[in-house]
Amino acid sequence: MTVCQAVAIRIRALLKENKMTQYRLEKNSGIQHGTMNSILSARNKSVELNTLMMIARGFGITLIEFLDDPIFTCEELEIE
């Protein structure tokens, strides 16, 4: 699994946990629809730190809270 795939999985989990739509996250975070679709489909080879911060803010959490998930400590996580 790549870092981008892990980010997409984490976003989907938080959307479900918060009963939030992708549209609402886009509005809350200020991220354009096309960018969010690229992130969620893991088409990008990387996700910039400022984008992750915007996503975290869109959920009303800190970047540390966003990254505080076992998916990011997986030994097999590929760093591209």
C-alpha positions as CSV (number, residue, x, y, z in Angstrom):
1,M,0.0,0.0,0.0
2,T,1.3,3.5,-0.9
3,V,1.1,6.6,1.3
4,C,-1.5,8.0,-1.1
5,Q,-3.7,4.9,-0.7
6,A,-3.4,5.1,3.1
7,V,-4.5,8.8,3.0
8,A,-7.5,7.9,0.8
9,I,-8.5,5.1,3.2
10,R,-8.1,7.4,6.2
11,I,-10.3,10.1,4.6
12,R,-13.0,7.5,3.7
13,A,-13.0,6.2,7.3
14,L,-13.3,9.7,8.7
15,L,-16.1,10.6,6.3
16,K,-18.0,7.5,7.5
17,E,-17.2,8.1,11.2
18,N,-18.3,11.7,11.0
19,K,-21.3,10.9,8.7
20,M,-19.9,13.5,6.3
21,T,-20.2,13.7,2.6
22,Q,-17.3,14.3,0.3
23,Y,-19.0,17.5,-0.8
24,R,-19.2,18.7,2.8
25,L,-15.5,17.9,3.3
26,E,-14.6,19.8,0.2
27,K,-16.5,22.8,1.3
28,N,-15.1,22.7,4.9
29,S,-11.5,22.2,3.7
30,G,-11.5,24.5,0.7
31,I,-10.3,21.7,-1.6
32,Q,-11.6,21.6,-5.1
33,H,-13.7,18.6,-6.2
34,G,-11.2,17.4,-8.8
35,T,-8.3,17.5,-6.3
36,M,-10.4,15.5,-3.7
37,N,-11.3,13.0,-6.4
38,S,-7.6,12.5,-7.3
39,I,-6.7,12.0,-3.6
40,L,-9.5,9.6,-3.0
41,S,-8.7,7.5,-6.1
42,A,-5.0,7.6,-5.1
43,R,-4.1,8.8,-8.6
44,N,-1.5,11.2,-7.2
45,K,2.0,9.9,-6.3
46,S,2.0,12.2,-3.3
47,V,-0.1,14.4,-1.2
48,E,1.3,17.7,0.0
49,L,1.5,18.6,3.7
50,N,-0.6,21.7,3.3
51,T,-3.3,19.6,1.5
52,L,-3.3,17.2,4.4
53,M,-3.6,20.1,6.8
54,M,-6.6,21.5,4.9
55,I,-8.3,18.1,4.9
56,A,-7.7,17.7,8.7
57,R,-9.2,21.2,9.3
58,G,-12.1,20.2,7.1
59,F,-12.8,17.4,9.6
60,G,-12.3,19.7,12.5
61,I,-9.2,17.9,13.7
62,T,-5.5,18.5,13.8
63,L,-3.0,17.0,11.4
64,I,-1.6,14.9,14.3
65,E,-5.1,13.5,14.9
66,F,-5.4,12.7,11.2
67,L,-2.1,10.9,11.1
68,D,-2.8,9.1,14.4
69,D,-4.0,5.9,12.8
70,P,-2.5,2.4,12.6
71,I,-2.6,2.6,8.8
72,F,0.3,5.1,8.8
73,T,2.5,2.8,10.9
74,C,2.1,-0.2,8.7
75,E,5.5,-1.8,8.0
76,E,4.6,-2.4,4.4
77,L,3.6,1.2,3.7
78,E,5.5,2.2,0.5
79,I,7.0,5.7,0.5
80,E,7.3,6.9,-3.1
